[in-house]
Amino acid sequence: MKKLKDILKDVKILEQKGQPGREIGQICFDSRKADAQSVFVALKGTRVNGHDFIPTVLEKGVKAIVCEEAPDEIPADISCITVPDAQ
C-alpha cells in the first residue's frame, strides 16, 4: 500500500481536505470497482461524468477522492483532493 500523499506528490493540488497520510490500495476510475482501499478519481468524460458517481463510491466505503469539482458536502473522514485536471 502507498500513502495518498506519495501518490499525489507531483500533482498540482488546488484544495485538500482530510488525511494526506491515508493508505491506498488502488487507484480507481470506475465506480463499480471502488472499495474501501481505493482512491476514486472522478474523470469528466464525453458521455459520463465521474463526479456524478461520488455519492456511490462514498456508499461503497471509499475514503479518498480526487476530483476537479469538490462536492458541496464531504464527510469528515473522507480525504477530498481537488485538482485542476484529473486526467
PyMOL Python script that loads the backbone (N, CA, C, O; Angstrom):
from pymol import cmd

cmd.read_pdbstr("""\
ATOM      1  N   MET A   1       0.840  -1.192   0.000  1.00  0.00           N
ATOM      2  CA  MET A   1       0.000   0.000   0.000  1.00  0.00           C
ATOM      3  C   MET A   1       0.879   1.248   0.000  1.00  0.00           C
ATOM      4  O   MET A   1       1.981   1.267   0.549  1.00  0.00           O
ATOM      5  N   LYS A   2       0.350   2.275  -0.633  1.00  0.00           N
ATOM      6  CA  LYS A   2       1.049   3.554  -0.656  1.00  0.00           C
ATOM      7  C   LYS A   2       0.201   4.596   0.058  1.00  0.00           C
ATOM      8  O   LYS A   2      -1.011   4.445   0.212  1.00  0.00           O
ATOM      9  N   LYS A   3       0.861   5.635   0.481  1.00  0.00           N
ATOM     10  CA  LYS A   3       0.163   6.741   1.122  1.00  0.00           C
ATOM     11  C   LYS A   3      -0.362   7.692   0.045  1.00  0.00           C
ATOM     12  O   LYS A   3       0.278   7.902  -0.986  1.00  0.00           O
ATOM     13  N   LEU A   4      -1.528   8.253   0.305  1.00  0.00           N
ATOM     14  CA  LEU A   4      -2.151   9.171  -0.631  1.00  0.00           C
ATOM     15  C   LEU A   4      -1.214  10.312  -1.005  1.00  0.00           C
ATOM     16  O   LEU A   4      -1.125  10.679  -2.177  1.00  0.00           O
ATOM     17  N   LYS A   5      -0.523  10.868  -0.038  1.00  0.00           N
ATOM     18  CA  LYS A   5       0.384  11.993  -0.315  1.00  0.00           C
ATOM     19  C   LYS A   5       1.517  11.581  -1.247  1.00  0.00           C
ATOM     20  O   LYS A   5       2.007  12.411  -2.012  1.00  0.00           O
ATOM     21  N   ASP A   6       1.945  10.322  -1.203  1.00  0.00           N
ATOM     22  CA  ASP A   6       3.006   9.855  -2.094  1.00  0.00           C
ATOM     23  C   ASP A   6       2.483   9.665  -3.521  1.00  0.00           C
ATOM     24  O   ASP A   6       3.186   9.954  -4.490  1.00  0.00           O
ATOM     25  N   ILE A   7       1.258   9.183  -3.639  1.00  0.00           N
ATOM     26  CA  ILE A   7       0.655   9.004  -4.957  1.00  0.00           C
ATOM     27  C   ILE A   7       0.476  10.361  -5.650  1.00  0.00           C
ATOM     28  O   ILE A   7       0.624  10.463  -6.868  1.00  0.00           O
ATOM     29  N   LEU A   8       0.162  11.387  -4.882  1.00  0.00           N
ATOM     30  CA  LEU A   8      -0.134  12.716  -5.434  1.00  0.00           C
ATOM     31  C   LEU A   8       1.035  13.689  -5.360  1.00  0.00           C
ATOM     32  O   LEU A   8       0.839  14.892  -5.526  1.00  0.00           O
ATOM     33  N   LYS A   9       2.231  13.201  -5.115  1.00  0.00           N
ATOM     34  CA  LYS A   9       3.365  14.106  -4.858  1.00  0.00           C
ATOM     35  C   LYS A   9       3.676  15.057  -6.009  1.00  0.00           C
ATOM     36  O   LYS A   9       4.161  16.160  -5.761  1.00  0.00           O
ATOM     37  N   ASP A  10       3.417  14.674  -7.259  1.00  0.00           N
ATOM     38  CA  ASP A  10       3.720  15.538  -8.394  1.00  0.00           C
ATOM     39  C   ASP A  10       2.467  16.154  -9.019  1.00  0.00           C
ATOM     40  O   ASP A  10       2.521  16.692 -10.125  1.00  0.00           O
ATOM     41  N   VAL A  11       1.361  16.076  -8.321  1.00  0.00           N
ATOM     42  CA  VAL A  11       0.090  16.587  -8.822  1.00  0.00           C
ATOM     43  C   VAL A  11      -0.165  17.975  -8.253  1.00  0.00           C
ATOM     44  O   VAL A  11       0.031  18.216  -7.061  1.00  0.00           O
ATOM     45  N   LYS A  12      -0.604  18.886  -9.118  1.00  0.00           N
ATOM     46  CA  LYS A  12      -0.967  20.226  -8.643  1.00  0.00           C
ATOM     47  C   LYS A  12      -2.295  20.119  -7.895  1.00  0.00           C
ATOM     48  O   LYS A  12      -3.299  19.695  -8.467  1.00  0.00           O
ATOM     49  N   ILE A  13      -2.300  20.498  -6.639  1.00  0.00           N
ATOM     50  CA  ILE A  13      -3.485  20.393  -5.787  1.00  0.00           C
ATOM     51  C   ILE A  13      -4.030  21.792  -5.521  1.00  0.00           C
ATOM     52  O   ILE A  13      -3.308  22.682  -5.074  1.00  0.00           O
ATOM     53  N   LEU A  14      -5.317  21.967  -5.805  1.00  0.00           N
ATOM     54  CA  LEU A  14      -5.969  23.245  -5.545  1.00  0.00           C
ATOM     55  C   LEU A  14      -6.473  23.336  -4.116  1.00  0.00           C
ATOM     56  O   LEU A  14      -6.379  24.383  -3.476  1.00  0.00           O
ATOM     57  N   GLU A  15      -7.015  22.211  -3.620  1.00  0.00           N
ATOM     58  CA  GLU A  15      -7.539  22.163  -2.255  1.00  0.00           C
ATOM     59  C   GLU A  15      -7.462  20.728  -1.750  1.00  0.00           C
ATOM     60  O   GLU A  15      -7.661  19.776  -2.504  1.00  0.00           O
ATOM     61  N   GLN A  16      -7.172  20.595  -0.476  1.00  0.00           N
ATOM     62  CA  GLN A  16      -7.088  19.264   0.118  1.00  0.00           C
ATOM     63  C   GLN A  16      -7.785  19.260   1.466  1.00  0.00           C
ATOM     64  O   GLN A  16      -7.522  20.096   2.330  1.00  0.00           O
ATOM     65  N   LYS A  17      -8.689  18.288   1.621  1.00  0.00           N
ATOM     66  CA  LYS A  17      -9.378  18.093   2.891  1.00  0.00           C
ATOM     67  C   LYS A  17      -9.135  16.660   3.324  1.00  0.00           C
ATOM     68  O   LYS A  17      -9.084  15.757   2.489  1.00  0.00           O
ATOM     69  N   GLY A  18      -8.988  16.452   4.590  1.00  0.00           N
ATOM     70  CA  GLY A  18      -8.805  15.095   5.099  1.00  0.00           C
ATOM     71  C   GLY A  18      -7.356  14.734   5.302  1.00  0.00           C
ATOM     72  O   GLY A  18      -6.477  15.595   5.290  1.00  0.00           O
ATOM     73  N   GLN A  19      -7.114  13.446   5.490  1.00  0.00           N
ATOM     74  CA  GLN A  19      -5.803  12.926   5.863  1.00  0.00           C
ATOM     75  C   GLN A  19      -4.931  12.619   4.646  1.00  0.00           C
ATOM     76  O   GLN A  19      -5.259  11.712   3.881  1.00  0.00           O
ATOM     77  N   PRO A  20      -3.830  13.347   4.444  1.00  0.00           N
ATOM     78  CA  PRO A  20      -2.951  13.062   3.315  1.00  0.00           C
ATOM     79  C   PRO A  20      -2.131  11.789   3.515  1.00  0.00           C
ATOM     80  O   PRO A  20      -1.605  11.240   2.547  1.00  0.00           O
ATOM     81  N   GLY A  21      -2.015  11.319   4.740  1.00  0.00           N
ATOM     82  CA  GLY A  21      -1.230  10.119   5.018  1.00  0.00           C
ATOM     83  C   GLY A  21      -2.025   8.827   4.914  1.00  0.00           C
ATOM     84  O   GLY A  21      -1.514   7.758   5.249  1.00  0.00           O
ATOM     85  N   ARG A  22      -3.257   8.911   4.460  1.00  0.00           N
ATOM     86  CA  ARG A  22      -4.130   7.741   4.322  1.00  0.00           C
ATOM     87  C   ARG A  22      -3.506   6.714   3.380  1.00  0.00           C
ATOM     88  O   ARG A  22      -2.961   7.071   2.336  1.00  0.00           O
ATOM     89  N   GLU A  23      -3.588   5.438   3.756  1.00  0.00           N
ATOM     90  CA  GLU A  23      -3.041   4.371   2.921  1.00  0.00           C
ATOM     91  C   GLU A  23      -4.046   3.975   1.851  1.00  0.00           C
ATOM     92  O   GLU A  23      -5.243   3.846   2.109  1.00  0.00           O
ATOM     93  N   ILE A  24      -3.524   3.785   0.635  1.00  0.00           N
ATOM     94  CA  ILE A  24      -4.342   3.494  -0.540  1.00  0.00           C
ATOM     95  C   ILE A  24      -3.874   2.187  -1.169  1.00  0.00           C
ATOM     96  O   ILE A  24      -2.679   1.983  -1.381  1.00  0.00           O
ATOM     97  N   GLY A  25      -4.814   1.316  -1.463  1.00  0.00           N
ATOM     98  CA  GLY A  25      -4.502   0.035  -2.086  1.00  0.00           C
ATOM     99  C   GLY A  25      -4.546   0.086  -3.599  1.00  0.00           C
ATOM    100  O   GLY A  25      -3.804  -0.631  -4.271  1.00  0.00           O
ATOM    101  N   GLN A  26      -5.429   0.948  -4.151  1.00  0.00           N
ATOM    102  CA  GLN A  26      -5.538   1.040  -5.601  1.00  0.00           C
ATOM    103  C   GLN A  26      -6.101   2.390  -6.015  1.00  0.00           C
ATOM    104  O   GLN A  26      -6.804   3.049  -5.249  1.00  0.00           O
ATOM    105  N   ILE A  27      -5.780   2.785  -7.232  1.00  0.00           N
ATOM    106  CA  ILE A  27      -6.366   3.969  -7.842  1.00  0.00           C
ATOM    107  C   ILE A  27      -7.498   3.471  -8.724  1.00  0.00           C
ATOM    108  O   ILE A  27      -7.310   2.561  -9.533  1.00  0.00           O
ATOM    109  N   CYS A  28      -8.667   4.063  -8.570  1.00  0.00           N
ATOM    110  CA  CYS A  28      -9.856   3.553  -9.244  1.00  0.00           C
ATOM    111  C   CYS A  28     -10.535   4.671 -10.035  1.00  0.00           C
ATOM    112  O   CYS A  28     -10.804   5.747  -9.502  1.00  0.00           O
ATOM    113  N   PHE A  29     -10.805   4.404 -11.308  1.00  0.00           N
ATOM    114  CA  PHE A  29     -11.516   5.348 -12.168  1.00  0.00           C
ATOM    115  C   PHE A  29     -12.948   4.879 -12.440  1.00  0.00           C
ATOM    116  O   PHE A  29     -13.769   5.640 -12.951  1.00  0.00           O
ATOM    117  N   ASP A  30     -13.235   3.638 -12.099  1.00  0.00           N
ATOM    118  CA  ASP A  30     -14.534   3.016 -12.347  1.00  0.00           C
ATOM    119  C   ASP A  30     -15.235   2.816 -10.997  1.00  0.00           C
ATOM    120  O   ASP A  30     -14.764   2.050 -10.157  1.00  0.00           O
ATOM    121  N   SER A  31     -16.349   3.500 -10.798  1.00  0.00           N
ATOM    122  CA  SER A  31     -17.054   3.431  -9.510  1.00  0.00           C
ATOM    123  C   SER A  31     -17.494   2.019  -9.155  1.00  0.00           C
ATOM    124  O   SER A  31     -17.646   1.696  -7.978  1.00  0.00           O
ATOM    125  N   ARG A  32     -17.701   1.174 -10.164  1.00  0.00           N
ATOM    126  CA  ARG A  32     -18.140  -0.201  -9.903  1.00  0.00           C
ATOM    127  C   ARG A  32     -17.038  -1.032  -9.259  1.00  0.00           C
ATOM    128  O   ARG A  32     -17.320  -2.046  -8.621  1.00  0.00           O
ATOM    129  N   LYS A  33     -15.786  -0.613  -9.420  1.00  0.00           N
ATOM    130  CA  LYS A  33     -14.651  -1.359  -8.873  1.00  0.00           C
ATOM    131  C   LYS A  33     -14.108  -0.744  -7.582  1.00  0.00           C
ATOM    132  O   LYS A  33     -13.170  -1.276  -6.988  1.00  0.00           O
ATOM    133  N   ALA A  34     -14.681   0.354  -7.157  1.00  0.00           N
ATOM    134  CA  ALA A  34     -14.194   1.068  -5.973  1.00  0.00           C
ATOM    135  C   ALA A  34     -14.529   0.300  -4.698  1.00  0.00           C
ATOM    136  O   ALA A  34     -15.566  -0.356  -4.597  1.00  0.00           O
ATOM    137  N   ASP A  35     -13.608   0.401  -3.716  1.00  0.00           N
ATOM    138  CA  ASP A  35     -13.844  -0.183  -2.400  1.00  0.00           C
ATOM    139  C   ASP A  35     -13.134   0.661  -1.351  1.00  0.00           C
ATOM    140  O   ASP A  35     -12.595   1.721  -1.669  1.00  0.00           O
ATOM    141  N   ALA A  36     -13.130   0.211  -0.134  1.00  0.00           N
ATOM    142  CA  ALA A  36     -12.585   0.988   0.990  1.00  0.00           C
ATOM    143  C   ALA A  36     -11.082   1.235   0.879  1.00  0.00           C
ATOM    144  O   ALA A  36     -10.563   2.126   1.551  1.00  0.00           O
ATOM    145  N   GLN A  37     -10.377   0.478   0.058  1.00  0.00           N
ATOM    146  CA  GLN A  37      -8.936   0.648  -0.101  1.00  0.00           C
ATOM    147  C   GLN A  37      -8.580   1.538  -1.297  1.00  0.00           C
ATOM    148  O   GLN A  37      -7.403   1.767  -1.574  1.00  0.00           O
ATOM    149  N   SER A  38      -9.600   2.037  -2.004  1.00  0.00           N
ATOM    150  CA  SER A  38      -9.392   2.792  -3.241  1.00  0.00           C
ATOM    151  C   SER A  38      -9.337   4.297  -3.017  1.00  0.00           C
ATOM    152  O   SER A  38      -9.925   4.833  -2.078  1.00  0.00           O
ATOM    153  N   VAL A  39      -8.610   4.959  -3.914  1.00  0.00           N
ATOM    154  CA  VAL A  39      -8.815   6.386  -4.115  1.00  0.00           C
ATOM    155  C   VAL A  39      -9.584   6.461  -5.434  1.00  0.00           C
ATOM    156  O   VAL A  39      -9.140   5.927  -6.450  1.00  0.00           O
ATOM    157  N   PHE A  40     -10.728   7.120  -5.411  1.00  0.00           N
ATOM    158  CA  PHE A  40     -11.552   7.250  -6.607  1.00  0.00           C
ATOM    159  C   PHE A  40     -11.192   8.551  -7.302  1.00  0.00           C
ATOM    160  O   PHE A  40     -11.221   9.619  -6.691  1.00  0.00           O
ATOM    161  N   VAL A  41     -10.852   8.457  -8.584  1.00  0.00           N
ATOM    162  CA  VAL A  41     -10.542   9.631  -9.393  1.00  0.00           C
ATOM    163  C   VAL A  41     -11.746   9.896 -10.287  1.00  0.00           C
ATOM    164  O   VAL A  41     -12.077   9.082 -11.149  1.00  0.00           O
ATOM    165  N   ALA A  42     -12.394  11.028 -10.082  1.00  0.00           N
ATOM    166  CA  ALA A  42     -13.591  11.395 -10.844  1.00  0.00           C
ATOM    167  C   ALA A  42     -13.157  12.105 -12.129  1.00  0.00           C
ATOM    168  O   ALA A  42     -12.678  13.238 -12.100  1.00  0.00           O
ATOM    169  N   LEU A  43     -13.336  11.415 -13.247  1.00  0.00           N
ATOM    170  CA  LEU A  43     -12.969  11.974 -14.544  1.00  0.00           C
ATOM    171  C   LEU A  43     -14.202  12.492 -15.266  1.00  0.00           C
ATOM    172  O   LEU A  43     -15.280  11.904 -15.186  1.00  0.00           O
ATOM    173  N   LYS A  44     -14.027  13.597 -15.968  1.00  0.00           N
ATOM    174  CA  LYS A  44     -15.088  14.121 -16.822  1.00  0.00           C
ATOM    175  C   LYS A  44     -14.893  13.526 -18.206  1.00  0.00           C
ATOM    176  O   LYS A  44     -13.925  13.842 -18.898  1.00  0.00           O
ATOM    177  N   GLY A  45     -15.819  12.664 -18.606  1.00  0.00           N
ATOM    178  CA  GLY A  45     -15.741  12.043 -19.918  1.00  0.00           C
ATOM    179  C   GLY A  45     -16.658  12.728 -20.911  1.00  0.00           C
ATOM    180  O   GLY A  45     -17.337  13.699 -20.577  1.00  0.00           O
ATOM    181  N   THR A  46     -16.674  12.218 -22.133  1.00  0.00           N
ATOM    182  CA  THR A  46     -17.547  12.796 -23.151  1.00  0.00           C
ATOM    183  C   THR A  46     -18.996  12.350 -22.980  1.00  0.00           C
ATOM    184  O   THR A  46     -19.918  13.064 -23.376  1.00  0.00           O
ATOM    185  N   ARG A  47     -19.202  11.159 -22.385  1.00  0.00           N
ATOM    186  CA  ARG A  47     -20.561  10.659 -22.180  1.00  0.00           C
ATOM    187  C   ARG A  47     -20.936  10.548 -20.706  1.00  0.00           C
ATOM    188  O   ARG A  47     -22.115  10.631 -20.362  1.00  0.00           O
ATOM    189  N   VAL A  48     -19.963  10.363 -19.845  1.00  0.00           N
ATOM    190  CA  VAL A  48     -20.221  10.160 -18.416  1.00  0.00           C
ATOM    191  C   VAL A  48     -19.285  11.060 -17.609  1.00  0.00           C
ATOM    192  O   VAL A  48     -18.112  11.219 -17.945  1.00  0.00           O
ATOM    193  N   ASN A  49     -19.822  11.640 -16.550  1.00  0.00           N
ATOM    194  CA  ASN A  49     -19.024  12.474 -15.658  1.00  0.00           C
ATOM    195  C   ASN A  49     -18.820  11.714 -14.347  1.00  0.00           C
ATOM    196  O   ASN A  49     -19.779  11.443 -13.624  1.00  0.00           O
ATOM    197  N   GLY A  50     -17.577  11.375 -14.049  1.00  0.00           N
ATOM    198  CA  GLY A  50     -17.265  10.623 -12.838  1.00  0.00           C
ATOM    199  C   GLY A  50     -17.702  11.306 -11.564  1.00  0.00           C
ATOM    200  O   GLY A  50     -17.908  10.642 -10.548  1.00  0.00           O
ATOM    201  N   HIS A  51     -17.848  12.621 -11.593  1.00  0.00           N
ATOM    202  CA  HIS A  51     -18.292  13.357 -10.411  1.00  0.00           C
ATOM    203  C   HIS A  51     -19.704  12.926  -9.985  1.00  0.00           C
ATOM    204  O   HIS A  51     -20.061  13.010  -8.810  1.00  0.00           O
ATOM    205  N   ASP A  52     -20.494  12.467 -10.955  1.00  0.00           N
ATOM    206  CA  ASP A  52     -21.852  12.006 -10.653  1.00  0.00           C
ATOM    207  C   ASP A  52     -21.850  10.742  -9.793  1.00  0.00           C
ATOM    208  O   ASP A  52     -22.860  10.416  -9.169  1.00  0.00           O
ATOM    209  N   PHE A  53     -20.723  10.031  -9.758  1.00  0.00           N
ATOM    210  CA  PHE A  53     -20.633   8.765  -9.036  1.00  0.00           C
ATOM    211  C   PHE A  53     -19.991   8.892  -7.650  1.00  0.00           C
ATOM    212  O   PHE A  53     -19.816   7.893  -6.953  1.00  0.00           O
ATOM    213  N   ILE A  54     -19.647  10.103  -7.258  1.00  0.00           N
ATOM    214  CA  ILE A  54     -19.033  10.300  -5.942  1.00  0.00           C
ATOM    215  C   ILE A  54     -19.939   9.797  -4.814  1.00  0.00           C
ATOM    216  O   ILE A  54     -19.438   9.118  -3.918  1.00  0.00           O
ATOM    217  N   PRO A  55     -21.244  10.092  -4.810  1.00  0.00           N
ATOM    218  CA  PRO A  55     -22.087   9.536  -3.744  1.00  0.00           C
ATOM    219  C   PRO A  55     -22.066   8.000  -3.711  1.00  0.00           C
ATOM    220  O   PRO A  55     -22.094   7.399  -2.637  1.00  0.00           O
ATOM    221  N   THR A  56     -22.018   7.380  -4.876  1.00  0.00           N
ATOM    222  CA  THR A  56     -21.986   5.917  -4.965  1.00  0.00           C
ATOM    223  C   THR A  56     -20.725   5.350  -4.335  1.00  0.00           C
ATOM    224  O   THR A  56     -20.791   4.389  -3.568  1.00  0.00           O
ATOM    225  N   VAL A  57     -19.566   5.943  -4.655  1.00  0.00           N
ATOM    226  CA  VAL A  57     -18.317   5.405  -4.108  1.00  0.00           C
ATOM    227  C   VAL A  57     -18.203   5.670  -2.612  1.00  0.00           C
ATOM    228  O   VAL A  57     -17.588   4.888  -1.888  1.00  0.00           O
ATOM    229  N   LEU A  58     -18.786   6.756  -2.150  1.00  0.00           N
ATOM    230  CA  LEU A  58     -18.800   7.009  -0.708  1.00  0.00           C
ATOM    231  C   LEU A  58     -19.603   5.930   0.009  1.00  0.00           C
ATOM    232  O   LEU A  58     -19.226   5.493   1.096  1.00  0.00           O
ATOM    233  N   GLU A  59     -20.713   5.498  -0.598  1.00  0.00           N
ATOM    234  CA  GLU A  59     -21.513   4.415  -0.020  1.00  0.00           C
ATOM    235  C   GLU A  59     -20.736   3.098  -0.004  1.00  0.00           C
ATOM    236  O   GLU A  59     -20.964   2.251   0.860  1.00  0.00           O
ATOM    237  N   LYS A  60     -19.824   2.928  -0.956  1.00  0.00           N
ATOM    238  CA  LYS A  60     -19.014   1.708  -1.035  1.00  0.00           C
ATOM    239  C   LYS A  60     -17.840   1.729  -0.060  1.00  0.00           C
ATOM    240  O   LYS A  60     -17.126   0.735   0.073  1.00  0.00           O
ATOM    241  N   GLY A  61     -17.639   2.854   0.620  1.00  0.00           N
ATOM    242  CA  GLY A  61     -16.599   2.923   1.640  1.00  0.00           C
ATOM    243  C   GLY A  61     -15.306   3.583   1.218  1.00  0.00           C
ATOM    244  O   GLY A  61     -14.336   3.576   1.975  1.00  0.00           O
ATOM    245  N   VAL A  62     -15.270   4.160   0.010  1.00  0.00           N
ATOM    246  CA  VAL A  62     -14.062   4.868  -0.428  1.00  0.00           C
ATOM    247  C   VAL A  62     -13.746   5.971   0.566  1.00  0.00           C
ATOM    248  O   VAL A  62     -14.639   6.702   0.995  1.00  0.00           O
ATOM    249  N   LYS A  63     -12.476   6.092   0.933  1.00  0.00           N
ATOM    250  CA  LYS A  63     -12.064   7.091   1.917  1.00  0.00           C
ATOM    251  C   LYS A  63     -11.300   8.258   1.307  1.00  0.00           C
ATOM    252  O   LYS A  63     -10.945   9.205   2.009  1.00  0.00           O
ATOM    253  N   ALA A  64     -11.039   8.192  -0.034  1.00  0.00           N
ATOM    254  CA  ALA A  64     -10.303   9.274  -0.684  1.00  0.00           C
ATOM    255  C   ALA A  64     -10.845   9.479  -2.093  1.00  0.00           C
ATOM    256  O   ALA A  64     -11.143   8.520  -2.806  1.00  0.00           O
ATOM    257  N   ILE A  65     -10.969  10.753  -2.482  1.00  0.00           N
ATOM    258  CA  ILE A  65     -11.483  11.134  -3.788  1.00  0.00           C
ATOM    259  C   ILE A  65     -10.573  12.205  -4.377  1.00  0.00           C
ATOM    260  O   ILE A  65     -10.149  13.125  -3.678  1.00  0.00           O
ATOM    261  N   VAL A  66     -10.279  12.077  -5.661  1.00  0.00           N
ATOM    262  CA  VAL A  66      -9.591  13.120  -6.411  1.00  0.00           C
ATOM    263  C   VAL A  66     -10.593  13.606  -7.446  1.00  0.00           C
ATOM    264  O   VAL A  66     -11.153  12.807  -8.197  1.00  0.00           O
ATOM    265  N   CYS A  67     -10.819  14.916  -7.488  1.00  0.00           N
ATOM    266  CA  CYS A  67     -11.836  15.455  -8.387  1.00  0.00           C
ATOM    267  C   CYS A  67     -11.472  16.870  -8.829  1.00  0.00           C
ATOM    268  O   CYS A  67     -10.588  17.509  -8.260  1.00  0.00           O
ATOM    269  N   GLU A  68     -12.174  17.340  -9.852  1.00  0.00           N
ATOM    270  CA  GLU A  68     -11.991  18.711 -10.315  1.00  0.00           C
ATOM    271  C   GLU A  68     -12.982  19.652  -9.633  1.00  0.00           C
ATOM    272  O   GLU A  68     -12.712  20.843  -9.475  1.00  0.00           O
ATOM    273  N   GLU A  69     -14.126  19.109  -9.234  1.00  0.00           N
ATOM    274  CA  GLU A  69     -15.160  19.886  -8.551  1.00  0.00           C
ATOM    275  C   GLU A  69     -15.548  19.155  -7.273  1.00  0.00           C
ATOM    276  O   GLU A  69     -16.182  18.101  -7.322  1.00  0.00           O
ATOM    277  N   ALA A  70     -15.177  19.703  -6.157  1.00  0.00           N
ATOM    278  CA  ALA A  70     -15.487  19.059  -4.872  1.00  0.00           C
ATOM    279  C   ALA A  70     -16.984  19.102  -4.616  1.00  0.00           C
ATOM    280  O   ALA A  70     -17.632  20.112  -4.893  1.00  0.00           O
ATOM    281  N   PRO A  71     -17.536  18.022  -4.095  1.00  0.00           N
ATOM    282  CA  PRO A  71     -18.957  18.026  -3.723  1.00  0.00           C
ATOM    283  C   PRO A  71     -19.228  19.069  -2.639  1.00  0.00           C
ATOM    284  O   PRO A  71     -18.328  19.454  -1.893  1.00  0.00           O
ATOM    285  N   ASP A  72     -20.459  19.509  -2.567  1.00  0.00           N
ATOM    286  CA  ASP A  72     -20.832  20.510  -1.564  1.00  0.00           C
ATOM    287  C   ASP A  72     -20.589  20.008  -0.149  1.00  0.00           C
ATOM    288  O   ASP A  72     -20.147  20.758   0.722  1.00  0.00           O
ATOM    289  N   GLU A  73     -20.881  18.734   0.069  1.00  0.00           N
ATOM    290  CA  GLU A  73     -20.707  18.165   1.408  1.00  0.00           C
ATOM    291  C   GLU A  73     -19.832  16.925   1.331  1.00  0.00           C
ATOM    292  O   GLU A  73     -20.097  16.006   0.556  1.00  0.00           O
ATOM    293  N   ILE A  74     -18.790  16.915   2.146  1.00  0.00           N
ATOM    294  CA  ILE A  74     -17.884  15.768   2.243  1.00  0.00           C
ATOM    295  C   ILE A  74     -17.856  15.335   3.708  1.00  0.00           C
ATOM    296  O   ILE A  74     -17.625  16.163   4.589  1.00  0.00           O
ATOM    297  N   PRO A  75     -18.088  14.054   3.979  1.00  0.00           N
ATOM    298  CA  PRO A  75     -17.976  13.589   5.369  1.00  0.00           C
ATOM    299  C   PRO A  75     -16.578  13.869   5.922  1.00  0.00           C
ATOM    300  O   PRO A  75     -15.597  13.856   5.179  1.00  0.00           O
ATOM    301  N   ALA A  76     -16.494  14.116   7.201  1.00  0.00           N
ATOM    302  CA  ALA A  76     -15.239  14.497   7.848  1.00  0.00           C
ATOM    303  C   ALA A  76     -14.145  13.440   7.718  1.00  0.00           C
ATOM    304  O   ALA A  76     -12.963  13.782   7.756  1.00  0.00           O
ATOM    305  N   ASP A  77     -14.505  12.167   7.566  1.00  0.00           N
ATOM    306  CA  ASP A  77     -13.499  11.109   7.491  1.00  0.00           C
ATOM    307  C   ASP A  77     -13.029  10.817   6.065  1.00  0.00           C
ATOM    308  O   ASP A  77     -12.288   9.859   5.848  1.00  0.00           O
ATOM    309  N   ILE A  78     -13.446  11.623   5.096  1.00  0.00           N
ATOM    310  CA  ILE A  78     -13.083  11.427   3.695  1.00  0.00           C
ATOM    311  C   ILE A  78     -11.998  12.422   3.297  1.00  0.00           C
ATOM    312  O   ILE A  78     -12.080  13.606   3.621  1.00  0.00           O
ATOM    313  N   SER A  79     -10.986  11.932   2.595  1.00  0.00           N
ATOM    314  CA  SER A  79      -9.969  12.810   2.016  1.00  0.00           C
ATOM    315  C   SER A  79     -10.456  13.216   0.635  1.00  0.00           C
ATOM    316  O   SER A  79     -10.739  12.358  -0.201  1.00  0.00           O
ATOM    317  N   CYS A  80     -10.553  14.511   0.390  1.00  0.00           N
ATOM    318  CA  CYS A  80     -11.004  15.025  -0.898  1.00  0.00           C
ATOM    319  C   CYS A  80      -9.936  15.971  -1.436  1.00  0.00           C
ATOM    320  O   CYS A  80      -9.622  16.988  -0.818  1.00  0.00           O
ATOM    321  N   ILE A  81      -9.391  15.625  -2.582  1.00  0.00           N
ATOM    322  CA  ILE A  81      -8.341  16.414  -3.195  1.00  0.00           C
ATOM    323  C   ILE A  81      -8.890  17.005  -4.486  1.00  0.00           C
ATOM    324  O   ILE A  81      -9.298  16.271  -5.387  1.00  0.00           O
ATOM    325  N   THR A  82      -8.900  18.316  -4.575  1.00  0.00           N
ATOM    326  CA  THR A  82      -9.375  18.993  -5.775  1.00  0.00           C
ATOM    327  C   THR A  82      -8.164  19.393  -6.611  1.00  0.00           C
ATOM    328  O   THR A  82      -7.215  20.003  -6.119  1.00  0.00           O
ATOM    329  N   VAL A  83      -8.229  19.030  -7.885  1.00  0.00           N
ATOM    330  CA  VAL A  83      -7.137  19.291  -8.815  1.00  0.00           C
ATOM    331  C   VAL A  83      -7.685  20.032 -10.040  1.00  0.00           C
ATOM    332  O   VAL A  83      -8.883  19.961 -10.313  1.00  0.00           O
ATOM    333  N   PRO A  84      -6.821  20.745 -10.785  1.00  0.00           N
ATOM    334  CA  PRO A  84      -7.322  21.463 -11.954  1.00  0.00           C
ATOM    335  C   PRO A  84      -7.715  20.531 -13.106  1.00  0.00           C
ATOM    336  O   PRO A  84      -8.616  20.845 -13.883  1.00  0.00           O
ATOM    337  N   ASP A  85      -7.036  19.389 -13.210  1.00  0.00           N
ATOM    338  CA  ASP A  85      -7.323  18.436 -14.280  1.00  0.00           C
ATOM    339  C   ASP A  85      -7.039  17.029 -13.768  1.00  0.00           C
ATOM    340  O   ASP A  85      -5.884  16.678 -13.528  1.00  0.00           O
ATOM    341  N   ALA A  86      -8.072  16.231 -13.602  1.00  0.00           N
ATOM    342  CA  ALA A  86      -7.919  14.887 -13.032  1.00  0.00           C
ATOM    343  C   ALA A  86      -7.353  13.888 -14.040  1.00  0.00           C
ATOM    344  O   ALA A  86      -6.973  12.782 -13.657  1.00  0.00           O
ATOM    345  N   GLN A  87      -7.290  14.251 -15.296  1.00  0.00           N
ATOM    346  CA  GLN A  87      -6.777  13.327 -16.291  1.00  0.00           C
ATOM    347  C   GLN A  87      -5.296  13.438 -16.351  1.00  0.00           C
ATOM    348  O   GLN A  87      -4.656  12.737 -17.135  1.00  0.00           O
TER     349      GLN A  87
END
""", "prot")
cmd.dss("prot")
cmd.show_as("cartoon", "prot")
cmd.util.cbc("prot")
cmd.orient("prot")
